[in-house]
Amino acid sequence: MSFPFEPYAPIRRQQYSILHGVNRVRKAAGLEPVPSSCIWLKRRIYRPFEPMATR
């Protein structure tokens, strides 16, 4: 699954919070936890005045 947001700090905190909740439920179900490496940490750099066709 991917989110349509760039991973700025507040977004990363929300994603880690969701991951923590998912892993808590998975642990209760006896499943392996989802690794934190599934969260993308690098942002894409956007140039605000660049034409849309070149993105």
Buried (B, 14 or more C-beta within 10 A) or exposed (E): EEEEEEBEEEBBEEBEEEBEEBBEEEEEEEEEEBEEEEBEEEEEEEEEEEEEEEE
